């Protein structure tokens, strides 16, 4: 325009920055409105004169802003922050003796899955590494309909009855008047509630253990929590507990590390899962079951309907029945991860519920919450939620109905022939349809209407003690220190005292350690309805020195710190060795453009020092020249890089010239401090727990 005004008006399609991918509805990739009308200018509103008012008739603007204004939907009340991926489940052998569920019949058969991991307390935009339980929800798209196994990375829960769920969640989420803390259990209301709910004690042991500060979503276990049942073709029911065991091993961070990761990379675990899948390092879990019958249930010390109890693996081993591989990141986060609607009530013939009162309450809650979150009773039609088998019924209409059923008959029975092209349309399936397992397992599973907690649910401490005493001493110290940290954030002294009195029941030594950490006297034990038992420890519950610690470097990230003057060939050799071990090398330099090697070649960098602290990798190698090291001695970020790796008990490999940096960072020699040879890679898979007492005081 030659009117004296500067204009940014585009002249044609070439100015469009965000050209949509070509697709069936957009064969020539033109920008259009939602009505399909081509847009001529996506930069400027329609105005009356170059500096005049915007015209109401600008339907292109109104539509664009209108749609934008409505982009957000209510986030999940719990588990709002999550990351998900597609994949498959492959069954190892036929489980026909236990279940008629179709996905478990034919060895090697694969069933598509969509799996979402989450934190519980924080909002959708909160950080990935708070101390929090992780959700582990799997949607199996079976040929007999969708089965959702909606579990956590902890095999027990805080409460025994769903009636208490809103109270639990209110207490842990941000406080009602002040709106904080976001994504943290370390505050008054949570511990007030917990201290008044002795049934939460076992879960609190898990929640304060290293389980809730996992290194990666790829290194968490998953549990169905409740006792479910499998039902075979003869109608025989077998109780089961479901377990997911990561092939990557179970690994956690150190609290100080988790806190620093939150600052360095709030999306650390989402990024880790995304990058692993993108590079073809598909995470894998084995699905296992603990199967048992009523006779076992009757002989077990605890009620198998009580979701605050485990069955130790040493009592009933976990039988692997298949594997899940996550091999495809969603195309669109909102459409898939955000709109995924899991419901524990989604089960298939061959799987069934038990009377666990927490599970029964959940069956009600999830369907309801999806309507509130997704706005319509037709949320099952959203592609990520839609079954991959035929869906045929006479449910009709509702908001956002996407289907266009044909014909007159929308009721059953009918004698009209239009629906689904069959006489009368879809009919009941007395043989293949879902049948609820009919028989009550015991006489006390039926009777008068009562609001009470059975006596068989009364022992709140014995398994909490079992858990604590099963842990490695380093993990016990972490757990005690976590309690000290959390309770130190509790301003109300009476709440701290009440918690201490509950802890005495778990283990007097634990209570003493926490009391000392708080500098508070330990009160008498709180009242326990039944005597606390000393049960045999379960070593399977350990992470540190446990049976599922990572055994190789596959999938680990190793940071290589370089600076100007580094030996480029040594860096290449190390990168090759790391790649050979299946790990990922990240070269970290003071500048993202890389460092100038001693031979003048450029050493490309994957991360800049200030933005890639050592908490983002599992081990560090320092490939430095004397000059490079001297320069880094003046960089706080470089000293902190090494100091944190040492403090987080990681392996440190260093060239001779890097020694001054080790000294400045306070690194003391031990098995985890090596040269850059094979010893380094052998060390990189481990954490050096023996170092811990040298670097921090634990409770
Ligand atoms: Fe829940 C979400 C796991 C008890 C009510 N829950 C939700 C998610 C997971 C769990 C993993 C996120 C699913 C996703 O990724 O979308 N919840 C559990 C486990 C429990 C449990 C393992 C105990 C064993 N939950 C529980 C109870 C109630 C709820 C007792 C209510 C009576 N949970 C919900 C909910 C959520 C939910 C409000 C929020 C968002 C959603 O469902 O889709 O309905």
Boltz pocket constraint, residues with backbone or C-beta under 6 A from the ligand:
constraints:
  - pocket:
      binder: B
      contacts: [[A, 76], [A, 77], [A, 78], [A, 79], [A, 82], [A, 116], [A, 117], [A, 118], [A, 134], [A, 135], [A, 136], [A, 137], [A, 150], [A, 151], [A, 152], [A, 154], [A, 156], [A, 157], [A, 161], [A, 162], [A, 165], [A, 223], [A, 224], [A, 225], [A, 226], [A, 307], [A, 337], [A, 340], [A, 341], [A, 342], [A, 358], [A, 361], [A, 362], [A, 365], [A, 366], [A, 367], [A, 369], [A, 370]]
      max_distance: 6.0
